[in-house]
Amino acid sequence: MTRVGVVTFPGSLDDRDAQRAVRFAGAEAVALWHGDHDLQGVDAVVLPGGFSYGDYLRCGAIASHSPIMREVVSAAERGVPVLGICNGFQMLTEAHLLPGGLIRNDHGSFICRDQVLRVENASTAWTSAYEVGQEITIPLKNGEGGYIASAETLERLEGEGLVAFRYVDVNPNGSLNAIAGVTNERGNVVGLMPHPEHAIEAGFGPDTKVAMRSGVDGLAMFTSALQSLLAV
Amino acid sequence: MPKIVVDVMPKAELLDPQGKAVAGALARLGNDAFTGVRVGKRFELTVDGPVDGDVLAAVRQIADDLLSNSVIEDVVGISVVDETGTHDGVSASGALA
């Protein structure tokens, strides 16, 4: 069975939700610890949301220097699929696995809403079960989710198709080009601010036109990784 | 004990939502003389021995690698404060990057 590691940092909040999403997708969830140097041979890694180290210094900054992250960086460089959600996305930018950075929302407030995203790149390890242009709804909850990058970096991201997800209808945090998530050139590392792990099971997801809380659009992110690992 | 002070500011061209919030509060309090506020960070590093070239080189490295994120921030000053509290500006390493 495919084994997907979920790293718990001091201050992680969504690690158990991410583990559950991994199990719903049909893989074994392996709990990994920030202070270890051991990835326990997992096939893919999820860096979950939360407020690691109390968001001290900068969001994700101290976590990006934790012992486990050294292993995550070298695994990512070997092509192992790595997904960073919210705080995990912030860690991936701090670790220079993804370009750009995240700053405080332009309106200054924490925001929590069911957010529509457009899948812009469906050929990454974490998006292959979607179609390009598909619109999905998953929860967003952050205070520092404003995506920024230099003009040259933005041009490169857009030109090379490295924008993975874009906000639709509402830009909830002032992200440049309404970027919600990005990927690296190889497509194995993806980071996004919204939370796919909160939209995997009917009854607990966002509302849809069909029924309350029936949205499960996030599940395909996890099944994508499983499919991409089986395809290798 | 000598202290090394590292000052970090959000990049000038980027929006500083924290500064904007403070500017809003100032305006509400009737302080209309100020046209802008930007909020940065000050780090104070304490060392046991003398501050020599090696220590300063290490501080410059730390300032770039950990204390700041060059995507969103600039190191705008590194200075040494001695026991008497006098400031001795060393360099603005942000300009070196």
Chai-1 contact restraints between the chains, C-beta under 6 A:
chainA,res_idxA,chainB,res_idxB,connection_type,confidence,min_distance_angstrom,max_distance_angstrom,comment,restraint_id
A,R58,B,N69,contact,1.0,0.0,6.0,A-B,restraint_1
A,G101,B,N69,contact,1.0,0.0,6.0,A-B,restraint_2
A,G101,B,V71,contact,1.0,0.0,6.0,A-B,restraint_3
A,G101,B,I72,contact,1.0,0.0,6.0,A-B,restraint_4
A,I103,B,I72,contact,1.0,0.0,6.0,A-B,restraint_5
A,R104,B,P17,contact,1.0,0.0,6.0,A-B,restraint_6
A,D106,B,L15,contact,1.0,0.0,6.0,A-B,restraint_7
A,D106,B,P17,contact,1.0,0.0,6.0,A-B,restraint_8
A,G108,B,P17,contact,1.0,0.0,6.0,A-B,restraint_9
A,G108,B,A21,contact,1.0,0.0,6.0,A-B,restraint_10
A,I148,B,L14,contact,1.0,0.0,6.0,A-B,restraint_11
